[in-house]
Amino acid sequence: MRVACADSRTVVVDGVRVRYHVAGEGRDGVPVVLLHGGGLDEAALSWRETFPALADVRPVYALDWPGYGGSDRPDAPYSIPYYRDTLAGFLDAVGLDRVALVGVSMGGGAALGYTLDAPDRVDRLVLVDSYGLGGRIPGGPLGYLFTRLPFVTDLAWAALRRSRLLLWVALRGIVGSGDAVTPALLDDAVRAVRRGDAGRSFTAFQRSEVGPTGLRTNYVDRLPDLTVPTLVVHGEADPLVPVAWAVRAGTLIPDATTRVLPDCGHWPPRECPDRFLELVEEFLLAE
């Protein structure tokens, strides 16, 4: 899957081939790096609506995480620490010394972890329905057990590949309104999920990150140490990450702005792209 008006390139990070999309390289301003989430996601899927508009004003990069999209699928410990290190290696490999990071869900967790470790390299941070803002397991103990049941997740992904209707139902389960699952979004999701290995990297991520008593990546205690200007964007109807976590993060981060989007679920860049883009552009371009 490609992003309109962008060049698709590859770079090797720690021996892993990582595909990324780039546009606006000649423009002034701090480059923006867009980080997609887990599941069936990839750069072009989450950022299709956001990328072209941002590239009109800034250099913009969007990578496919290892295990997703056009990147390699290494035998790796898929986890937030792994993706945080991948991000560090990617920025070095493409020569980006200081960037603005925009991460959704899993990508938000990686962006947050990287920023806490290397604040001097991050100009601004945007967390979108971000992972890493709490420790409770969605679904409680049953959620943990589900990630460990053999063959169950493989069967679920196989069913999604075979049925457009089931995929619509799955998407409907993470967005705030059925109207958000547009034909264009569903078409994009069909293309992504029909990769033969779709879901395997996310299953490995869940098994790395979901422990028996809680999520293994939880940055709440470190949020008061975050010195970078941060925009926290969250869908009010997000069924996966509680909106209360985003509100709490906004009170703990010293220089934070929190925006809760009504009638929006876990995927603002695709559910309400106009509202989302307005918030992000205003924040990134602020003096």
Secondary structure, DSSP 8 states (H G I E B T S, - for coil): ---TT-EEEEEEETTEEEEEEEE-TTS-S--EEEE--STT--HHHHHTTTHHHHHTTS-EEEE--TTSTTS---S---SHHHHHHHHHHHHHHHT-SSEEEEEETHHHHHHHHHHHH-GGGEEEEEEES-TTS----TTHHHHHHHHHSTTHHHHHHHHHHH-HHHHHHHHHTTSS-GGGS-HHHHHHHHHHHTSTTTTHHHHHHHHHHB-SSSBS---GGGGGG--S-EEEEEETT-SSS-HHHHHHHHHHSTTEEEEEETT--S-HHHHSHHHHHHHHHHHHT--
